[in-house]
Amino acid sequence: MKASLLSLFVVLSLVYFYAQSSNAAPTCGTVDMKAASCITFATGKDSKPSAACCAGLQQLAQSVKSVDDKKAICRCLKAGIKNFVGVQDKLLSRIPSACNIKVGFPVSINTDCEKLH
């Protein structure tokens, strides 16, 4: 009986863990990978965001399931931007409309990710 209860507990724990991990916000590594091709536009080297930039950001937008996801992605993007010299805030703010993506908040270097809702 103890073995059956232990087995049931292990199975339920695995199901719970899988459900929690599949609902988790993307990691900063994933966010960086999806947004990396946007840097040439954000620094003014390209006149418009590339198809890869828009596709990556669209995938990120579709992965948002909660406000916490949105905040996590925002924090990752802000941290990633700091690694690149020459990123222009005015160009960042144009990316959502240029890619036809609704993000629901102003895209800016100065966005306070913790105030997103």
C-alpha positions as CSV (number, residue, x, y, z in Angstrom):
1,M,0.0,0.0,0.0
2,K,2.8,2.4,0.9
3,A,4.5,1.7,-2.5
4,S,1.2,2.5,-4.3
5,L,0.8,5.7,-2.5
6,L,4.4,6.7,-3.1
7,S,4.1,5.9,-6.8
8,L,0.9,7.9,-7.0
9,F,2.6,10.8,-5.2
10,V,5.6,10.7,-7.7
11,V,3.3,10.6,-10.7
12,L,1.2,13.6,-9.4
13,S,4.4,15.5,-8.6
14,L,5.7,15.0,-12.1
15,V,2.3,16.1,-13.6
16,Y,2.3,19.2,-11.4
17,F,5.9,20.0,-12.3
18,Y,5.2,19.6,-16.0
19,A,2.1,21.8,-15.8
20,Q,4.1,24.5,-14.0
21,S,7.1,24.4,-16.3
22,S,5.0,24.5,-19.5
23,N,3.3,27.7,-18.2
24,A,6.5,29.4,-17.2
25,A,7.6,32.6,-18.8
26,P,10.3,32.3,-21.5
27,T,13.9,32.5,-20.2
28,C,16.0,35.5,-20.9
29,G,18.1,33.3,-23.2
30,T,15.0,32.6,-25.3
31,V,13.9,36.2,-25.2
32,D,17.4,37.3,-26.3
33,M,17.4,34.8,-29.1
34,K,14.0,35.8,-30.4
35,A,14.8,39.6,-30.3
36,A,18.5,39.5,-31.4
37,S,17.7,40.2,-35.1
38,C,15.9,43.4,-34.1
39,I,19.2,45.1,-33.0
40,T,20.2,46.2,-36.5
41,F,17.0,48.2,-36.7
42,A,17.1,49.5,-33.1
43,T,20.6,50.8,-33.7
44,G,19.6,52.5,-37.0
45,K,21.7,50.1,-39.3
46,D,18.5,48.9,-41.0
47,S,15.6,51.0,-42.2
48,K,13.0,48.6,-41.0
49,P,12.8,45.5,-38.7
50,S,13.7,42.3,-40.5
51,A,11.2,39.5,-41.0
52,A,13.2,37.5,-38.5
53,C,12.9,40.3,-35.9
54,C,9.1,40.5,-36.4
55,A,8.7,36.7,-36.3
56,G,10.7,36.4,-33.1
57,L,8.8,39.1,-31.4
58,Q,5.5,37.7,-32.6
59,Q,6.5,34.3,-31.0
60,L,7.3,36.1,-27.8
61,A,4.0,38.0,-27.8
62,Q,2.1,34.7,-28.4
63,S,3.9,33.1,-25.4
64,V,2.5,35.7,-23.0
65,K,-0.1,34.0,-20.8
66,S,-0.1,36.3,-17.8
67,V,1.0,39.8,-16.6
68,D,4.0,38.0,-14.9
69,D,5.0,36.7,-18.3
70,K,4.8,40.2,-19.8
71,K,6.9,41.6,-17.0
72,A,9.5,38.8,-17.3
73,I,9.9,39.4,-21.0
74,C,10.1,43.1,-20.5
75,R,12.9,42.7,-17.9
76,C,14.8,40.4,-20.2
77,L,14.5,42.8,-23.1
78,K,15.7,45.7,-21.0
79,A,18.6,43.8,-19.6
80,G,19.6,42.6,-23.1
81,I,19.4,46.1,-24.6
82,K,22.1,47.2,-22.2
83,N,24.6,45.0,-24.0
84,F,24.4,46.9,-27.2
85,V,25.8,50.3,-28.0
86,G,23.7,52.7,-30.0
87,V,20.2,51.5,-29.4
88,Q,17.8,54.3,-30.1
89,D,14.7,54.6,-28.0
90,K,12.8,56.2,-30.9
91,L,13.5,53.2,-33.1
92,L,12.6,50.7,-30.3
93,S,9.2,52.3,-30.0
94,R,8.5,51.8,-33.7
95,I,9.1,48.0,-33.7
96,P,5.7,46.9,-32.5
97,S,3.8,48.9,-35.1
98,A,6.3,48.0,-37.9
99,C,5.9,44.4,-37.0
100,N,2.1,44.7,-36.5
101,I,2.4,43.4,-32.9
102,K,0.2,44.6,-30.1
103,V,2.2,44.6,-26.8
104,G,-0.2,46.7,-24.7
105,F,2.4,49.1,-23.3
106,P,4.9,51.7,-24.6
107,V,8.1,50.1,-25.8
108,S,11.0,52.2,-24.5
109,I,14.3,51.9,-22.7
110,N,12.6,53.7,-19.9
111,T,9.6,51.4,-19.5
112,D,9.1,50.3,-15.9
113,C,8.4,46.6,-16.3
114,E,7.0,46.3,-12.8
115,K,4.2,48.7,-13.6
116,L,2.9,46.6,-16.6
117,H,-0.6,45.2,-16.2
